[in-house]
Amino acid sequence: MNECKASEYIPKNAGEILDWCRINGIIPVPCQPRSKAPMGIISRKGVYKNNPPNERELLRNYDRRFFGKVVRDSFHIPSPERLAVIRNFWDFSDTSAMDTKKLSISLDMNYPTEDGFTIACIDIDRDEFITLADEEIFSECPLIGGKKGGKILFKLNRQRSLPSPIIQYSTKENLSLPGPEQKPASVEIFTGHKHALIYGEHPESTPEKPIQYYFKRGFGCSVPVISWQDTTKCLKTYADKNSLVIRKTAEVIPYDQTNLSEWMD
């Protein structure tokens, strides 16, 4: 593995990200440059042409939590066919040398790791809450920087629970405002339906003001495994101390909250 870096590091090319992912048993998702959109080759049409799997086939092979409101194939579904396309893409000799002008790379919360877990991401949208990344349980997690805040990444041990794929935290003051006046969530945790960019240019990057994703810490390091119980316990404590509450959304209601429902006020 590359030397574990506790300080900031900007990977020189895609190859460095691929090596880090390979050692950690994580699948790197190829995305378009300066965009969150996946490469067309791993889209529904790119993988299946005009014959994608139907709803019955998908539910036979994947849990309902893999999907949003509609059950249909997307690049978030780690089907054998899609993973084969991804492997073939990275096997091309020139992809390792690609820089941020040619592609971006993300990690998907639905994709399995080699050791049987999935990736979770805590997206901190406001700089004032970046201290969450220094909580003991998250202190050894890779931390990705970009335009603002940071993204905490770790392998999630679900412990037989079905956590909501997306849980948002906001201040009580913000949630008391009418919907159109509310600001985006201050902190979000993604355990499904989403992917997180770790390499490439931010979509709002410009030649005059470039914004690039980088490791605030943890490049070359092992990605730790954290249980859902420990994750929610830490988040509850941190939220209580910082006057954050869970935003009630349709995404949260149908899923087991592992005792989170007690502080959704």
N, C-alpha and C positions, 0 to 999 in steps of 0.2 A: 504494500500500500504506500501511497505518497506519504511524506512526513506529515504527521498530524499538526495542524496549524491552529493555535489558539487565537491568533490575531486575524485581521482582515486579509483576504486573498481573492484575487480575480483570476480565474482559470484562463490560461493562455489560449486554449482551443478546446474543441469538443472532446478530443482524445483524453484530456485530463478528467473531464466529467465522466466519460465512459469507464475509465479505470476505477474511479471512486465508486461508481454504481456497481461495477462488476464485483469488486471486493466485498461490497455490502449486500450483494444478492438482490439489487434493485433494478427494475426495468426503466431505462431512460426513454422518454417519449419524444420523438422528433417533432418539432413544431416549426412553423413558418417564421422567418426572421422578423423581428420587431413586432411580434404578434403572439396572442395566446392561442391562435387557431392551430390545430394540428396539421402536419403535412397531409396533403390530399391522398397520399397512398394508404393512409391508415383510416380514412373516413369510411363511412358505410359503403359508398359507391366505389371507393378505391379498393376495398378489400373484396366486396361481394358483387361488384358490377350491378346488374339489375336483378339479383336474386338474393337479397339479404334474408337472414333467418326471421321467421314470423314470431308473433307474441308467444304462441304455445311452445315453440322451440326454445325461445329465450328463457321462459320461466321454468322449463324443464332442466335447464343447465345452470341457471343463476338465481340467486335469492332476489326477492322483490326489491330489496334495499339498493341493488345495483342501478336501479332506474329512477327517473324522475316521475313526473305525473303520468307520462305515457311510456308504456313498455315498448321500446324499439331499440334496434342496434345503434350504437354510436362508438366513437373512439374510446369512450370510457369503459367499454365492455372488453375484458381481456380474453377474447376468444382465441383458440389455438391458431386460427387462420390469421388473426390480426397480430398476434405475437410473433408468428413466423415472418410476416412482412417486416415487422420492426427489427427482428434479428438480421434479416437479409439486408436491410438498409444500413445497419451499423457495420455489417461485414464488408461493405465496400471499402476498398483500401484508402480512398480519399476522404471519407467522412471524418476521420479522427483529426484531420488537419483543418477542418472547417472552423471559421471564426464566427463571431456574432453577426457579421454582415450576411452570412449565408443561412443560418438557422438559429433556432432557440431550442432549449431542452427543458422538459418538465417532468415531474413525478406525478403519477395519477393515484388517487386515493382508493380506486377500485382494484388496482393491479396487485397481484400477490408478490411477496418477496420469496426468495429461495428457502428461507427458514420458516415459512408458513404464516407470516403475518401480513399486514397491509401497512401502507404509510399513512400517517395522520399529519395534518398541518394545522398549526395555530397561527392564524394571520392577524398580526397586530397592526392595526391601521393608523393608530395615533401614537406619536412618539412618546407621549407621557406614560404609556402603558408598556413600554419596552422592558421595564423592570420585571415583567412576567417571565422573560427569558432567563433571568438570573435566579429564579426560584430553584431550590436545590434539585428538585426532580427533573427540571429541564436544563440544568446547568451544563450538561455534557452533550446536549443536542446541537446539531448544526443549526446555524442561524443565518438566514438569507436576507440580504439587504437589497433595496431597490430605490424607488422614489421616496418612500418614507416608511417608518416603522420597521417591521421585520417579520419573517416567517420561521417559526420553530418547526423542525421536522423530526419525526421519530417513528419507530415501528410500533404499531398498536397491537397489544394483546387484548382482544375483545372480551375474553373471559366468558364466552357463551352469551354475551349480551348483544343487543341490536341497537347500538347508539344511533341517534339521529345523524344523518349524513352531514347536515349543516346545523350548527348551533351558533347563534349570534348573541353578543353581549353589548349592552349599551348603558348609558347613564339613565337614571330615573327621570332626570330633567329632560333629556332628549326624547324619551318615550312619552312624556306628557304632552309633547307638542302635536299638533295635527299632522297626519301622515305626510303630506307634501312638504312640511317644514322640517321633518326629522332629518338629521344627518346620518350618514352610513354608520353601520355598527363599528364600535371601537375595537372589538376583538371578535374573531370568529374561529371556530374549530371545524375543520373539514375531515370527515372520515369516509366520505363517499361522494359520488356525483361531481367531483371537482378534480382539477389538477393544479399544480403549483409550479410556476417557472423558476428554474434555478440557474439558468444560463441563457444569455442573450441580451438584447437591448429591450428596454421597457417600451411598451407601445407608444408612450408619450415622448420618447427620446427624439431629439432633433440634432442636426449637425452643430447648431449653435449651443445647445444645452444637452449633451449626451447623458443618458441615464442607463446604466448597465446593472444587471443583476450580479451580485457578488456574495461571497461567503464572509459574513462578519466574524465568524469563527467556525471551526469544525471541519474545514476542508482536509481531506485525507484521513479523517478520524472515523472510527466505527460509529454507526448509527445505533443508539441504544433502543432497547425494547422497554416500553412503559405500559402498564396495565390500564385499562379503562377506569377501574376503580381509583387508582392513584391519580390518574389524570383529572377526573371529576372532583376528587377531594381537594387537589391543589387549586383548581379553577374556582371552586366554591369559596375557599379561604381567601384567595386573591380578590375575587369579586366583592366579597363582604368588606374587605379592607379598603377597596377603591370605589365603593358605591356603584358597582355594576350589577345589572340584572339581565336575565335572559329575555330576549325579544321573542314574544309568542308569534310563531309563524306556522303555516300549514306543514312545513317540513318537520317541525318538532313534534307536533301532537301525536302522530300515529306510532311513534317509536318509543321503546323502553328507555327511560332517562336515567336508569340506575340511581334513583333517589334524587335526581336533579329537580323533579317537579316541585319539591318543597320550597324552592327559592325562585320560582318564576314570577313572583309578584313585582 
